[in-house]
Amino acid sequence: MKEFAVYTGLRILLFVASLLTVTLIWSLLTEGRVPALWPLVIAFAVSGVLSYFLLNRQRIAFAKKVEERAARAASKFEERKAREDRDRGD
């Protein structure tokens, strides 16, 4: 699923960019002392908010593809179920 790969790759890239930015700003403000946990937490929150706005088109394309795949699977299931009912004589 190309849409999944694109969306996931962009989310990872956005997180890494946020982490680098937060770490750089933190190190500039605290003279090089950067704890491990807080920049991760802040970058996670920032990238989540940014991805909501910046990756909307990719998220919609991914959701559409998932919906189409689920509809095909449901259709095939109903088709097999109807065939079984016919074969049993119901």
C-alpha positions in Angstrom: 0.0 0.0 0.0 1.8 3.0 -1.3 -0.4 5.5 0.6 0.6 3.8 3.9 4.3 4.0 3.1 4.0 7.7 2.1 2.0 8.7 5.1 4.2 6.8 7.6 7.4 8.0 6.0 6.2 11.6 6.2 5.1 11.2 9.8 8.6 9.8 10.7 10.3 12.6 8.8 8.2 15.2 10.6 9.0 13.7 14.0 12.7 13.6 13.3 12.6 17.2 12.1 10.7 18.2 15.3 13.1 16.3 17.5 16.1 17.9 15.9 14.5 21.4 16.2 13.5 20.9 19.8 16.9 19.5 20.7 18.7 22.4 19.0 16.6 25.0 20.7 16.9 23.3 24.1 20.7 23.1 23.8 21.0 26.7 22.8 18.8 27.8 25.8 20.5 25.5 28.4 24.1 25.8 27.2 24.3 22.3 25.8 22.7 20.2 28.5 19.8 18.4 26.9 17.9 15.6 28.8 16.7 12.6 26.8 13.1 12.4 27.8 11.6 16.0 27.4 12.7 16.7 23.9 11.2 13.4 22.8 7.9 14.2 24.5 7.8 17.7 23.1 8.8 16.6 19.6 6.1 13.9 19.7 3.4 16.4 20.6 4.6 19.0 18.1 4.9 16.5 15.2 1.4 15.2 16.1 -0.2 18.6 15.9 1.7 19.5 12.7 0.9 16.3 11.0 -2.8 16.9 11.6 -2.6 20.0 9.5 0.3 19.3 7.1 -0.4 15.7 6.2 -4.2 15.9 5.8 -4.2 15.1 2.1 -2.0 12.0 2.7 -4.1 10.8 5.6 -7.3 11.2 3.5 -5.7 9.2 0.6 -4.7 6.5 3.1 -8.1 6.3 4.7 -9.8 6.1 1.3 -7.6 3.2 0.3 -8.3 1.3 3.5 -12.0 1.9 3.1 -11.9 0.6 -0.5 -10.0 -2.5 0.6 -12.5 -3.1 3.5 -15.4 -2.8 1.1 -13.9 -5.3 -1.3 -13.3 -7.7 1.6 -16.9 -7.3 2.8 -18.2 -7.8 -0.7 -16.2 -11.0 -1.1 -17.4 -12.3 2.3 -21.0 -11.7 1.4 -20.5 -13.4 -2.0 -19.0 -16.5 -0.3 -21.8 -16.5 2.3 -24.5 -16.3 -0.4 -22.7 -19.1 -2.4 -22.7 -21.3 0.7 -26.4 -20.6 1.3 -27.2 -21.7 -2.2 -25.0 -24.8 -2.0 -26.8 -25.8 1.3 -30.2 -25.1 -0.3 -31.2 -22.4 2.2 
